[in-house]
Structures are given as structure tokens and as C-alpha cells.
Amino acid sequence: MSDATISSILSQIRGMQAQTAFRPSASEAVESTQSGGFGESLRKAIGQIDNDQKQAQNLATRFEMGDPDASLTKVMLAQQTAQLSFRATVEMRNRIVQAYQDVMNMPL
């Protein structure tokens, strides 16, 4: 691969990272609390992560089998998207657990 190709792939991955960052708008946040609350939002987020991981695995399998529609770039981007969404969820869990511990350790 040439340096230009690698740079192009890296810029596409960085673009996908920016697109996958979870930034709900005010209307989405209000809709989330009205339609089902935190539990429903969490179920949707975990479902989306599962879908991302399944799509990445499916695309990788198709690439390995020689499917012309599954390029290496698409496989890499799908895997990076799945990895980023998983990392974001783990980070969110860590922050929620830390907040819970902070509240539980507060003196009365």
C-alpha cells in the first residue's frame, strides 16, 4: 500500500470516529426521557452495539470469502465503528459506577 492509500484510509476512519460519537440533541434527550427513560435508552444503545459488531463480523467474513462488494476499507471502518461504540459504552458504564460509588460514600 502506498502512503497516500494509508493516509486516505486513516482519514476515513477518523471521519467515522467523529460520526459515531454519541451527541444527543436536546429534543432526543427529552424524547428519551419521555418514551422509556434510562433503561430503554440503555437497551437501545446495547442493541446498536450488538448490531455494529455483527455487521463488522459479517462484512469481514464476506471479505474473506472474496465478495467484491466487501472491500478492505469497508471492513476496517465497520470494525473501527464497532470497537468505538463498545469503548464508549464501557466508558459510560465506568462513569455510572463511579458516580454510584461517590453517592454511596457521601456522609449523611
C-alpha atoms as an extended CHARMM CRD file, in Angstrom:
* protein
*
       108  EXT
         1         1  MET       CA              0.0000000000        0.0000000000        0.0000000000  PROA      1               0.0000000000
         2         2  SER       CA              1.2160000000        3.4730000000       -0.7390000000  PROA      2               0.0000000000
         3         3  ASP       CA              1.3990000000        6.2730000000        1.8090000000  PROA      3               0.0000000000
         4         4  ALA       CA             -1.4850000000        8.0490000000        0.0680000000  PROA      4               0.0000000000
         5         5  THR       CA             -3.7070000000        4.9890000000        0.3860000000  PROA      5               0.0000000000
         6         6  ILE       CA             -2.8770000000        4.5790000000        4.0650000000  PROA      6               0.0000000000
         7         7  SER       CA             -3.4930000000        8.2720000000        4.7070000000  PROA      7               0.0000000000
         8         8  SER       CA             -6.8200000000        8.0260000000        2.9110000000  PROA      8               0.0000000000
         9         9  ILE       CA             -7.9060000000        5.0420000000        5.0000000000  PROA      9               0.0000000000
        10        10  LEU       CA             -6.8260000000        6.7590000000        8.2160000000  PROA      10              0.0000000000
        11        11  SER       CA             -8.7600000000        9.9010000000        7.3320000000  PROA      11              0.0000000000
        12        12  GLN       CA            -11.8570000000        7.7890000000        6.6100000000  PROA      12              0.0000000000
        13        13  ILE       CA            -11.5000000000        6.0460000000        9.9830000000  PROA      13              0.0000000000
        14        14  ARG       CA            -11.1560000000        9.4000000000       11.7570000000  PROA      14              0.0000000000
        15        15  GLY       CA            -14.2300000000       10.6550000000        9.9250000000  PROA      15              0.0000000000
        16        16  MET       CA            -16.1930000000        7.6060000000       11.0710000000  PROA      16              0.0000000000
        17        17  GLN       CA            -14.9960000000        8.1860000000       14.6400000000  PROA      17              0.0000000000
        18        18  ALA       CA            -16.3990000000       11.7030000000       14.5360000000  PROA      18              0.0000000000
        19        19  GLN       CA            -19.6880000000       10.4560000000       13.1030000000  PROA      19              0.0000000000
        20        20  THR       CA            -20.1300000000        7.7090000000       15.7010000000  PROA      20              0.0000000000
        21        21  ALA       CA            -19.6280000000        9.9680000000       18.6980000000  PROA      21              0.0000000000
        22        22  PHE       CA            -22.8850000000        9.9730000000       20.6450000000  PROA      22              0.0000000000
        23        23  ARG       CA            -24.1850000000       13.5170000000       20.9570000000  PROA      23              0.0000000000
        24        24  PRO       CA            -27.9280000000       13.5440000000       21.5430000000  PROA      24              0.0000000000
        25        25  SER       CA            -29.7260000000       16.7590000000       20.7500000000  PROA      25              0.0000000000
        26        26  ALA       CA            -31.9730000000       18.3840000000       23.3210000000  PROA      26              0.0000000000
        27        27  SER       CA            -35.0790000000       17.0360000000       21.5910000000  PROA      27              0.0000000000
        28        28  GLU       CA            -33.6320000000       13.4900000000       21.5560000000  PROA      28              0.0000000000
        29        29  ALA       CA            -32.8300000000       13.7440000000       25.2660000000  PROA      29              0.0000000000
        30        30  VAL       CA            -36.3540000000       14.9000000000       26.0850000000  PROA      30              0.0000000000
        31        31  GLU       CA            -37.8480000000       12.2230000000       23.8320000000  PROA      31              0.0000000000
        32        32  SER       CA            -35.6790000000        9.6010000000       25.5150000000  PROA      32              0.0000000000
        33        33  THR       CA            -36.8640000000       10.5030000000       28.9880000000  PROA      33              0.0000000000
        34        34  GLN       CA            -40.4870000000       10.6590000000       27.9090000000  PROA      34              0.0000000000
        35        35  SER       CA            -40.5830000000        7.4720000000       25.8540000000  PROA      35              0.0000000000
        36        36  GLY       CA            -38.9510000000        4.9950000000       28.1990000000  PROA      36              0.0000000000
        37        37  GLY       CA            -36.3060000000        6.5440000000       30.3400000000  PROA      37              0.0000000000
        38        38  PHE       CA            -32.7990000000        5.4690000000       31.0240000000  PROA      38              0.0000000000
        39        39  GLY       CA            -33.4210000000        1.7330000000       30.8630000000  PROA      39              0.0000000000
        40        40  GLU       CA            -34.9230000000        1.9100000000       27.3920000000  PROA      40              0.0000000000
        41        41  SER       CA            -32.1060000000        4.1560000000       26.1740000000  PROA      41              0.0000000000
        42        42  LEU       CA            -29.5590000000        1.7170000000       27.5530000000  PROA      42              0.0000000000
        43        43  ARG       CA            -31.2570000000       -1.2420000000       25.8520000000  PROA      43              0.0000000000
        44        44  LYS       CA            -31.2450000000        0.6360000000       22.5280000000  PROA      44              0.0000000000
        45        45  ALA       CA            -27.5650000000        1.5480000000       22.8850000000  PROA      45              0.0000000000
        46        46  ILE       CA            -26.5660000000       -2.0350000000       23.6890000000  PROA      46              0.0000000000
        47        47  GLY       CA            -28.6820000000       -3.2930000000       20.7870000000  PROA      47              0.0000000000
        48        48  GLN       CA            -26.9450000000       -0.8610000000       18.4530000000  PROA      48              0.0000000000
        49        49  ILE       CA            -23.5310000000       -2.0290000000       19.6440000000  PROA      49              0.0000000000
        50        50  ASP       CA            -24.5460000000       -5.6330000000       19.0540000000  PROA      50              0.0000000000
        51        51  ASN       CA            -25.7240000000       -4.7610000000       15.5470000000  PROA      51              0.0000000000
        52        52  ASP       CA            -22.4750000000       -2.9010000000       14.8030000000  PROA      52              0.0000000000
        53        53  GLN       CA            -20.3980000000       -5.8910000000       15.9190000000  PROA      53              0.0000000000
        54        54  LYS       CA            -22.4910000000       -8.3660000000       13.9330000000  PROA      54              0.0000000000
        55        55  GLN       CA            -22.2720000000       -6.2060000000       10.7930000000  PROA      55              0.0000000000
        56        56  ALA       CA            -18.5000000000       -5.8850000000       11.1590000000  PROA      56              0.0000000000
        57        57  GLN       CA            -18.1150000000       -9.6520000000       11.5820000000  PROA      57              0.0000000000
        58        58  ASN       CA            -20.4290000000      -10.3450000000        8.6360000000  PROA      58              0.0000000000
        59        59  LEU       CA            -18.5160000000       -7.9000000000        6.4290000000  PROA      59              0.0000000000
        60        60  ALA       CA            -15.1730000000       -9.4230000000        7.4500000000  PROA      60              0.0000000000
        61        61  THR       CA            -16.4520000000      -12.9090000000        6.6290000000  PROA      61              0.0000000000
        62        62  ARG       CA            -17.7180000000      -11.7210000000        3.2540000000  PROA      62              0.0000000000
        63        63  PHE       CA            -14.3140000000      -10.1110000000        2.5460000000  PROA      63              0.0000000000
        64        64  GLU       CA            -12.5130000000      -13.3420000000        3.4590000000  PROA      64              0.0000000000
        65        65  MET       CA            -14.8050000000      -15.2820000000        1.1160000000  PROA      65              0.0000000000
        66        66  GLY       CA            -13.9110000000      -12.9460000000       -1.7670000000  PROA      66              0.0000000000
        67        67  ASP       CA            -17.1260000000      -10.8940000000       -2.0370000000  PROA      67              0.0000000000
        68        68  PRO       CA            -16.3480000000       -7.9900000000       -4.4090000000  PROA      68              0.0000000000
        69        69  ASP       CA            -18.7430000000       -5.6900000000       -2.5070000000  PROA      69              0.0000000000
        70        70  ALA       CA            -16.7790000000       -6.1140000000        0.7440000000  PROA      70              0.0000000000
        71        71  SER       CA            -13.6210000000       -4.0520000000        0.4020000000  PROA      71              0.0000000000
        72        72  LEU       CA            -10.8500000000       -3.9060000000        2.9790000000  PROA      72              0.0000000000
        73        73  THR       CA            -11.7010000000       -0.2690000000        3.6520000000  PROA      73              0.0000000000
        74        74  LYS       CA            -15.3310000000       -1.1120000000        4.4450000000  PROA      74              0.0000000000
        75        75  VAL       CA            -14.2360000000       -3.9490000000        6.7340000000  PROA      75              0.0000000000
        76        76  MET       CA            -11.7740000000       -1.7300000000        8.6110000000  PROA      76              0.0000000000
        77        77  LEU       CA            -14.3210000000        1.0510000000        9.0130000000  PROA      77              0.0000000000
        78        78  ALA       CA            -17.0200000000       -1.3400000000       10.2350000000  PROA      78              0.0000000000
        79        79  GLN       CA            -14.6520000000       -2.8860000000       12.7620000000  PROA      79              0.0000000000
        80        80  GLN       CA            -13.4810000000        0.5160000000       13.9950000000  PROA      80              0.0000000000
        81        81  THR       CA            -17.0900000000        1.6720000000       14.3600000000  PROA      81              0.0000000000
        82        82  ALA       CA            -17.9680000000       -1.4130000000       16.3960000000  PROA      82              0.0000000000
        83        83  GLN       CA            -14.8760000000       -1.0050000000       18.5470000000  PROA      83              0.0000000000
        84        84  LEU       CA            -15.5590000000        2.6840000000       19.2050000000  PROA      84              0.0000000000
        85        85  SER       CA            -19.1670000000        2.1130000000       20.1600000000  PROA      85              0.0000000000
        86        86  PHE       CA            -18.1270000000       -0.6700000000       22.5420000000  PROA      86              0.0000000000
        87        87  ARG       CA            -15.4270000000        1.5050000000       24.1230000000  PROA      87              0.0000000000
        88        88  ALA       CA            -17.8900000000        4.3650000000       24.5540000000  PROA      88              0.0000000000
        89        89  THR       CA            -20.3480000000        2.0570000000       26.3000000000  PROA      89              0.0000000000
        90        90  VAL       CA            -17.6830000000        0.6740000000       28.6220000000  PROA      90              0.0000000000
        91        91  GLU       CA            -16.5970000000        4.2240000000       29.4690000000  PROA      91              0.0000000000
        92        92  MET       CA            -20.2110000000        5.2040000000       30.1560000000  PROA      92              0.0000000000
        93        93  ARG       CA            -20.6080000000        2.1880000000       32.4390000000  PROA      93              0.0000000000
        94        94  ASN       CA            -17.4200000000        3.0830000000       34.3010000000  PROA      94              0.0000000000
        95        95  ARG       CA            -18.6230000000        6.6360000000       34.8710000000  PROA      95              0.0000000000
        96        96  ILE       CA            -22.0470000000        5.4780000000       36.0750000000  PROA      96              0.0000000000
        97        97  VAL       CA            -20.4420000000        3.0270000000       38.5170000000  PROA      97              0.0000000000
        98        98  GLN       CA            -18.0800000000        5.7440000000       39.7550000000  PROA      98              0.0000000000
        99        99  ALA       CA            -20.9800000000        8.1640000000       40.2390000000  PROA      99              0.0000000000
       100       100  TYR       CA            -22.9120000000        5.4920000000       42.1480000000  PROA      100             0.0000000000
       101       101  GLN       CA            -19.9150000000        4.8330000000       44.3900000000  PROA      101             0.0000000000
       102       102  ASP       CA            -19.4650000000        8.5530000000       45.0090000000  PROA      102             0.0000000000
       103       103  VAL       CA            -23.1040000000        8.9100000000       46.0410000000  PROA      103             0.0000000000
       104       104  MET       CA            -22.9480000000        5.8390000000       48.2880000000  PROA      104             0.0000000000
       105       105  ASN       CA            -19.8070000000        7.1710000000       50.0300000000  PROA      105             0.0000000000
       106       106  MET       CA            -21.3580000000       10.5590000000       50.8090000000  PROA      106             0.0000000000
       107       107  PRO       CA            -21.8220000000       11.1800000000       54.5160000000  PROA      107             0.0000000000
       108       108  LEU       CA            -25.3840000000       11.6710000000       55.6840000000  PROA      108             0.0000000000
